[in-house]
Amino acid sequence: MSSTLNTRTEILLKTLIERYIADGQPVGSRTLARQAGLDLSPATVRNIMSDLEELGLVTSPHTSAGRVPTDRGYRVFVDTLLQVRPITTNEVRKIRHEIEADQDPQHLLANASHLLSEVCRLAGLVMVPRREEQAALRQLDFVGLTGRRILVILVTQDGQVHNRIINVERDYSASELEQAANYFNDAYAGLGLAEVRRQLLRDLEAASSDLQRIMDLATRMARQALTEEDKHDELMVSGESNLMDIPDLMDVRKLRLLFDAFNTKRDLLHLLDQSMRAGGVKIFIGAEAGYEALRECSVVTAPYSIEGTVVGTLGVIGPTRMAYEQVIPIVDITARLLSAALSGPDRLESPGRDSH
């Protein structure tokens, strides 16, 4: 689209969008003629605006003679006209201070979500890595509790311990639980949890009759524990209330749809999953996201990794009228610093050098 625009048309479109992002008011031809730095009459500017309107890049609200950018106009702006503001040393220092390598991974992810919302004054999102993408199984133990309950202690290779209480159909002796745990650990230790899930049913079907009882016990308890693990939140959201202060989103219906999306999380997770596969900073503007709740919003995302393997996505949600030149580098450096922190303290310094 940008290739069809001449230089003065690009300058006027860029000026209009920057002015609209700054104050949220439709931009008139006289204002554009004055601010664009071009020796053009308001009449000439009006003609160019009419051309841009025909191209679907700007539109005229019913209440004003001025123009505002469309989603398509924002896309041209972001892809070809935007000048990203370099992130400052102080901003890098602030982000690095919040994201330290010696924290628990869950704390790191929560801090990243909070930090994005605080710095950008928008809603911050962090997609939690799926368990199988983080670490392999080291050990599983079963401990009998009262009331036909069993405590399942799952230890992953990265040293994290996860406790789950599951309900069973009858009481089991300590000997039975020990046998089941020993069998399970001998068979599956060292495998990623996704692979463990795949093998459970296959191995159960192939088991000889003398092992069937122990395998059945181990398999059913392990499957239940691993399913419980999957039920934990896969998306951290911070700063939703920031969106309530943005005039563009203050319509009750828009807010209800948006907050429903935050609550259900399914659509947001699907969007972040797409971003993770694409790699690099990705921007969804308005209808591009494919969800009615995000029709008036833009989502800026970037993937993060552990030791070079992409495991999740983070980003922000705000109005299409957001300060892209500030938000994009903040999202990018946060993803880089989070990746470094999750990968170990010796990697924490490198992102800052790449981000200026």
N, C-alpha and C positions, 0 to 999 in steps of 0.2 A: 504493500500500500504506500509506504513512504517513498518508493521510487517514482510514483506518479506525482509527487508534490515537488514544486520548485522551492528554492531556498527561502524566498520571502513568505510563502505559504507555510512552510515548516516553522519559521520563526514566529509567525502569528499563532499557529496552533500551540506551539510550546508556551508562548506567553500567556495565551488564554488559559491553558490547563494549569500553569503555575499560579496564575492569579486566582483561579477558581479554587484550587487546593488551599491557598492561603486564607481566603475569606469566605468561601462558600456562596458567593453571590454571582448570579449570571453576569457575564462580562459584555459590556456594550462596545460598539465599534469605535466610539470616540476614545474610550479608555484604552482600547487596544492600539489605536493609532498613536496615542501619546506614549504608551509604555513599551511598545515593541522596538523603538529606536529606528524605525524605518520612515523614510520621507514619503508617506502615503496619506492621502486624504481619507476622511471617514467614509466617503462614498466608495472608494476603492476597497477599503477594508470590508465594507458591507458586502461587496460583490464576492470577495474571497471567502467570506464567511458563508455566503449562500452556496458557493462551490463545495466547501467543506461539509455543509449540511447535506448536500446531495450525495456526497460520498459516505454519509453515515458516521462522520467523525465528531460532529457537534449537533446539538439540537436546541430549539428555542422553547423554553418553558412557556406555558400558556399565560402566565402572569407577568412576563417580562419580555422586552424586546432584545435583551442580551442573550448570549449563548452559553451553554454548558457542555462539557465533553460527554460523549457517550462511552460505553464500555469499549467500543471499537477505537474511539479516539484515545482512550487511556492506553490501549494495547500498542498503538503506534508510538505514543509518547514513551512508554516503558521500554519498548524494543529498540527504538532508533533515536529518540530525542533526549532522553533522560541523562543528566549528568549526575552520577552518584557522588554523594558527598564523602570524601575520605574520612574514615573513622579516626578520632583523635587518640592520642596516647592516653589521656585521662579516661576516655571511655573504655579503652582496652583494659586499663588498670582496674576500673570499677568492675567490669565483667569478670576479669580474672580473679579478683578478690572474692567474688561470690561463688566462683566455680573452682574449688580447690581439689587437687588430686587425691588427698588423703580422706575424703569423705566417702560415706557409704554410697553406692551407685544410685539407690533410690533417692537419697538426699540430693545428689547431684542433679538428677532429672527434675525433681521438684524445684530446686533453686533456679534451674534454667528457665522453667515455665514462669516462675514468679519474676525473674529478672527481665524477661522479654516483655511482660505486661507492664512492669514498672518503668523501664527505659522508654518503650514505645508508646506508653499510655493507651494500649490496646489490649485485646485478650491474647494471652500467651498460651501456646499449645506445645506439648511434648508427647510424642507417641512412644510409649514404653516398649523396649525391645521384647519380642516374644522370647519366652524362656529358653527355647531350643536354640535361639541365636546367641545366647549369652554364654552358656557353659554346658558342659556335659555332666552326666550324673556321676557322683563319686560313691554315694552310699544311701541306702534307704533302710530305715528301721521302723518296726511296728511295736508299739507299747500299749498293752491292754489297759483300758479304763473301765470305770463302772458304767452300768446302763447300756451295755452292748455298744460301746464306743471304743475306737482305737485311735491313738495318736500316731500319725505318720510323720516321721522326721526325715526330710529330704535334704541331703547335702550335695551341693554342686561342686564341680572341680575348681571354681573360683573362690571357694570357701564360704559361700553364702548358705545359711541354714534356713529352711522353710518348714514350719510346723502346720500340719493340717489335722483336724479331728474329723473322722468319718464315722458314720453309723453302719453297723453290720447286723446280720440277721440272728446271730447267736453269740454267746461268749466263747472266746478261744483261750486256750491255755498258753502260758508263757513259752512252753516248748513248741507249740504249733506256730506261734508268731516268730520265734527265732528261726525255725526251719524255713518258714516262708521268706523271711528277710535274707537268710543265707542263700537260698536258691536265687532270689531276685538279684542280689548283688553279684553273685557268680555269673549270672547270665547277662546282665545289662550294664554293669559298672563301666564307665568310660564312654558310653554312647550318649549322643545328644537326646534330649527328652522327646523330640519329634520321632526319632528313630525308635526309641523305646516304645512309644505308643503304637508304631506300625508293627513292631515285632510281637507285641503282647498277644494279639488275637491269633496270629500265625503260629506262634509257638504253642499256644494253648491247644489248637486243633491238632498239632502234630505230636502231642505228648503221649508217652506210653501210659498205660493204665495205672501203674504203681506210682507214677509221679503226678497223676492227674489231680489228686486231692490237694497236694501242696501247691502245685502250679495254679490251680483254680483259686485257692485262697490268696496267694501272692498277687495274681493277676487282677482279681476283682478289687482288692484293696488299693493296689497301685494305680489302676485305672481311675478309680474314684478320686484318689488324692491328686492325680495329675489333672483331672477335669476341674477339681476345685481350684487348682493353681491357675487355670485358664480363666476363671471367672473374675479374677482380680482386675482392677481397672487397667486398661491398656492405653488410656489417654489421660494426661494431666492437663487441666485447664486452670489458668489463673487470670484474674483481672477482668472477669466478665462484666463487672459493674462499670468499668471504664467506658463500655459501649453505650451505657445509658446516658452518658453526658455528651454524646456526639449528636448534634442536631439532625444529621442525615438519617440516623437510625432511631429517632425518638417516636416514630409511629408505633402505636401499641401492637398492631398486627405484625410488623417487622420484628419487633423485639420478642414477641411470643414465639414466632417461628425460629428465631435465632437461639433463644434459650432452650427451646425444645430440642434443637440440634445438639446443644451442649449437654443436655441431660441424657439423650439416647446414645450419642457419640458414634453411632454406626456409620453415618454418612461422613463425618469428619475423619474417622479412621480410614475409610475407603479412599478419601481424598489424599490423606497423608501417605497411604500405602502407594498410591500412584506416584507421588513425589519421590518416595524412597527409590522406586525403580528407575525413575528418570535421571536422578543424579543432579547435583548442582542446585543453585537457587532457582526455584520455580514459582511463578506468580499466576494465580487464578483470579481473573477480574470478572466480577458480576456473574453473568450466566455461564461463563466458561467452566465454573465449578460443577455445573450440572444439577444443582440443588436449589429449590425455591427459597429455602431459608437463607441462602448466601447470595441471593439475586442482587442485593444492594451492597455487597461486601467484596473486598479483595482479601485473598489469603496468600501470604508470602511464606514460603517454606524452604528449608535446606536439610539435607540428610546429615546424620552424624554417625560415627563409626567407632568400633573398638578394634584397635590394632589393624587398621586398614580394611576391616569388613563392615560395610554399612549395616546397621542394626535398627535404625529408627529415623524419625523425622521430627523436626521442631519448626515452629513458625509463629505467626501472629495472624489474627483476624481483625479487620477494621473496615471502615467504609471505603468504597472505591475512591473517595476523595481523601486519600492518605498521603503523607509525605514520603513517597517512595524513595527519594534520594537519601533519606535518613534511615528508613526501616530496612531496606535491602542490606546495607552493610552491617547493621546491628544483628540481623538474623544470621548472616553469613559468619561473622566472627564468633557469635555465640555457639553455632554448630561446630566450628573449628576448635574452640576452647573446650567445649564439652567432650569432643572426640579425644582431645589430648589428655584431659583429666581422667576419662574412663580407661585410657590406654596405659596410664602410668605417669608418675611424677616427672620422669626424664623427658616426657614429650610435651610438657605443659608450656614450654617457652616458644616452641616453633610456630604456632599459629599467629602470634603477634607480629612476627617478622614478615609473614606473608600477606598481612591484611592491610598494610598501609598503601 
